[in-house]
Amino acid sequence: MMPSGYIEPVLVILHEQEPTWAGRISSKSQTCMISAFSISMSLKQHPMIWSFAKLPHDAYQLLAVPPPISGILVICANSIHYHSQSTSCSLALNSFSSQPDGSPETLKTSFHVELDAAKATWLSHDIVMFSSKNGEILLLTVVYDGRAVQRLDLMKSKASILSSGATTLGSSFFFLGSRLADSLLVQFSFGVPTSVLPDLTDECADIEGDPPFAKRIKRVPSDVLQDVNSVEELSFHNNSVPNSLDSAQKISFVVRDALINIGPLKDFAYGLRTNSDPNAAGIAKQSNYELVCCSGHGKNGTLSALQQSIRPDLITEVELPSCTGIWTVYYKSSRGITTEDNEYHAYLIISLESRTMVLQTGDDLGEVTETVDYNVQASTIAAGNLFGRRRVIQVYAKGARVLDGSFMTQELNFTMHSSESSLSSEPLAAASASIADPYVLLKMVDGTIRLLVGDHSNCTISVNAPAVFASSSERISSCTLYRDRGSEPWLRRARTDAWLSTGIGEATDGNDGSSHDQSDIYCIICFESGKLEIFEVPSFKCVFSVEDFVSGLAILSDDLSHTKDAVIGVPDATTVSVKKEEANNIKIVELAMHRWSGQFSRPFLFGLLNDGTLLCYHAYCYGGLESNAQCAPLSPNGSSDLDNASDSRLRSLRFRRVSIDVSSRDDISSFTRPRITIFNNVGGYEGLFLGGPRPTWVFVCRQRFRVHPQLCDGPIVAFTVLHNVNCCRGLIYVTSQGFLKICQLPSAYNYDNYWPVQKVPLHGTPHQVTYYAEQSLYPLIVSVPVVRPLNQVLSSMADQELGLHIENDVTIGDDLQKVYTVDEFEVRIMELEKPSGRWETRFTIPMQPFENALTVRIVTLQNTTTKENETLMAIGTAYVQGEDVAARGRVLLFSFSKSENSQNLVTEVYSKESKGAVSAVASLQGHLLIASGPKITLNKWTGSELTAVAFYDAPLHVVSLNIVKNFILFGDIHKSIYFLSWKEQGSQLSLLAKDFGSLDSFATEFLIDGSTLSLVVSDSDKNLQIFYYAPKMVESWKGQKLLSRAEFHVGAHVSKLLRIQMLPTQGLVSEKTNRFALVFGTLDGGIGCIAPVDELTFRRLQSLQRKLVDAVPHLCGLNPRSFRHFKSNGKAHRPGPDNIVDFELLSRYEELSLGEQLDIAQQVGTTRSQILSNFSDFSLGTSFL
């Protein structure tokens, strides 16, 4: 640690002079010391300038005290010490802290606390915050006078999360990172008087950047926390005495943001959602399910319900065949009745194949097609609002209408030459339209474009054919308008004359008080050659162009401004794409550009290719404004002087490719309707919806994408948002089967995550969960930490005579006050309530004192008396009473009551003590298999008793049991896996084969691929191994040894494996129908999947993987090939065959540019479309949720 206040750098080292250990603490506990060395680089000498010995053995951390105090804090488990060259003082935290003989009396805290494993960070120069191991926030104040520290004061502040790290950000935020709970960003403020606090919370609520805030305070874009600091200064002036304890007592905390964490995943169950559809089939049926996981630890323990795809909550549905598009529009009869954010939609416009329906979206949807002036005899191409929502525009093939509510105010017909007389003009049809108030961009059937220009003063529009494209022979493949909104439009920063245009902007802002919003409109056009250009509207001056947009380069920059870059970077890619026939068929069919809300948000550019690929780019400014300001010519008359075309180009604008996991890989050239719909508020989220064969939601959260597919309704042909009385922030979509559905997003889920997640706090640690399908119940094991008096704990743990002795021992002296935290176990039976979506605890089964529940499973047993099958809940437990007491456990069986209103949901039908800990149970052909200590017994059920019929001696301790037909797989805690079979005839469990290596098993499962059975095990070194049983092969030692099929380093401890049947897809159709994949969860909170692949696809993807190791840049420079090698941690291990492809690496193929993709595919001996269709088949085949 480097303390401040010295001329040369000083390094302070905490070290132990002579080691000690737990058994020697009473005679030898002050073993640590600190030494301060002055680091002189010029003299190459590092003298020790001061040191301090006799520090407690449990000192583990040094904190440098910031100036003006300086010095060092030594943090120990039971005390805190301050040392500098001149002064020292200490603070005892509990009765375990010890002092060296002859030292002055130390101060003690008024409460008992332990600081081992605490995380610390400085909030100010004299206040340090600790996050303790049980999630409390403690504040330590260094009380000083001048530079002399007088004492240390510790006080409790708030309860918080169990953190793994803490750090201060700026002067008013700190971040608590955790691997057991959600990580938090917390804002703190010192002694803020009540008059300031409401403002503070108000202002900071806007840090995420709601637009109104930007209008209130004009501020430098680069200064993130300027508004917070200004309030901060106010609060500092209120502290009359800077270093008083009051400042620590007056610190207030506000949680500003949280990062969701679902780790560590100990176990999960696969069950039905509340809004599941019993009639669904195929891939739609998969979105009936969710994964219910045991997450977190201690007071941060939660039950996390995870879904891979979204199934909206249905409000109503109607049959609506042959629909081609839907739009909702607002209608403001006069300005400023409601705020724009909360205005209800007025009309729903539905376009059918040859006509248009109009519905009023009041209290209910009522059709008003007959009474409105919309063109209802033709199909609508687009509809939207113009002139600040005072008018609605309806665009159809032959023309457009402007409407004031239900009355038409203007009608336009599209003609070939709008400038010439109407005699020579021929009618011309529009193909698509893009609306950005007050402009409408039309792409006509012949590939030309027209711009409808709106006039705010009289709310009328006129047609304009841009002259730029009249002479050009290039065909336009796609075009769109982008409105750069806000008081300070973003793209202006990227201009050469940015400093001039912002000045002009401010001037107009001042003159015209009515419009704060001075939006710039741009037109983005992609030509069939693959070239993309951005034009200013309405002048159609080109401000940005990229030659080969369609190939998906990593960075896009303006070709004209950077000719050198273009010469170096582009021709290679273009020549490649010219060479290949495949590249010529790829076109951009749809473009979109949007900037979502948020003070620091930047625009996104989307391009949809005709093969279903979605290209996505995030804009950024390169080089900053300083370089632009220097090169722009100074002009007295502002920008009107700048005739030079290059001066208004967006020179600093760059686009960075963002990877986006959209698995829609279908040729969509036949799909003429627009598929990208941008939304600003659906259930409180913003983003875009991608319609078509595989609909996908792309939520924009913190400027990153969260991609969630929607599989429940098949292809979606039209989508729009709806906000009215009965459907708040909802959505409407039309399926390809011809149903219009009005829905809302399920509000219980958080979509700012890889998968949508609902977290249910348990206030205890969840250990294991299982699913009872008949009543949709989730029994789970939970342990809750409870504080007990120490003498009570000791007496109940030990034997009786020893217990009396301890009781007498403990009651002497002040040790009566000592308490101890023990975990009390219970089995909770939880249910997801149907209408509300809330989780309720239906029943609780408490365990006995010091009894730990180890396993809970739903088992089906055959009652030998009645010959009927019974579904029971089996619980295995163990008594934990220290190493002096022999281990024992219990097996408990419970039956579920059939009637809904019975008092007891479950009834105990059997309980028996066993000699070892019951660590796993499973049902095998109507029998109950119990792993009790080092023995596995098979029992038959008579209805009231379990009778053992067979047994097998396991080596040490069974951690998991899996059953398929009459085969048993179990994992041992140190001795790898064993494969057994059960023979009914001779009533015997016989060993078929085992793995002879030593392996600390974590989880095991069978993997079924057609008629092939494999055995999968995960271990303590973060590997996965797949074995198979082949008695006819020589190396299997006559069948005794399991052979390795594949091995793989996951990089995290796999704690659970779950077998789920794969979906058959077109590309994966083979003779194997019963294919299963394994979904696994890790202690880091990750979820993965292992799936079998047929030989031909495997060879193709393996060759691709080998190419990609060299073709893509590695994360952190880590080579994926060496990272995925089996890690044996020094033990002897014979490498297994290389039979696994790493999809994490393969998915990087899609991020390459088109030229590179085609090159690599050619080297592998296949085509790009073949590889992408394989990817698509896998993502579809493993869409289990």
Secondary structure, DSSP 4 states (H G I P E B T S, - for coil): ---SS-SS-EEEEEEESS---GGGTTT----EEEEEEE-BTTTTB--EEEEEEEE-TTEEEEEEPPTTT--EEEEESSEEEEE-SS-EEEEE-STT----TTPPPPEE-SS----TT-EEEESSSSEEEEE-TTSEEEEEEEEEETTEEEEEEEEEEEE----SEEEEETTTEEEEE-SSS-EEEEEEESS--TTTHHHHHHHHHTTT--HHHHHH----TT-TTHHHHHHHHHHHHH-SSTTSHHHHHT-EEEEEEEE-------EEEEEE-TT--TT--THHHHTTEEEEEEE--GGG-EEEEE-SS--PEEEEEEE-TTEEEEEEE---SSTTSS-GGGPPP-EEEEEESS-EEEEEESSSEEE-GGGS-S-TTS-EEEEEEETTTTEEEEEETTEEEEEETTEEEEEEE-BS-SSS-TTT--B--EEEEEEETTEEEEEETTS-EEEEEEETTTTEEEEE--GGGTS--PPEEEEEEEEE-SSS-GGGGGSTTHHHHHHHHHHHHHH-TT-----EEEEEEEETTS-EEEEETTT--EEEEETTGGG--SEEE-TTTTHHHHHHHHHHHHHHHHH-HHHHT--EEEEEEE--SSTT---EEEEEETTS-EEEEEEEESSHHHHHHHHSPP-TTGGGG---GGGGS-TTEEEEE--------S--TT--S--EEEEEEETTEEEEEE-BSS-EEEEEETTEEEEEE--TTS-EEEEEEE-SSSSTTEEEEEETTSEEEEEE--TTSB-SSSS-EEEEE-SSEEEEE--BTTTTEEEEEEEEEEEEEHHHHHHHHS-HHHHHHHHHHHHSGGGGG-EEEEEEEEEEEEEE-TTT--EEEEEEEEPPTTEEEEEEEEEEEEETTTTEEEEEEEEEEEE---TTS---EEEEEEEE-SSTT-S-SEEEEEEEEESS-EEEEEEETTEEEEEETTEEEEEEE-SS-EEEEEEEE-SS-EEEEEEETTEEEEEESSB-EEEEEEETTTTEEEEEEE--S-B-EEEEEEEEETTEEEEEEEETTSEEEEEE--TTSGGGTTTTBPEEEEEEE-SS-EEEEEEEEPPP-GGG--S---BEEEEEEETTS-EEEE----HHHHHHHHHHHHHHHHHSPPGGG--HHHHTS---TTS-----------HHHHGGGGGS-HHHHHHHHHHHTS-HHHHHHHHHHHHHHT---
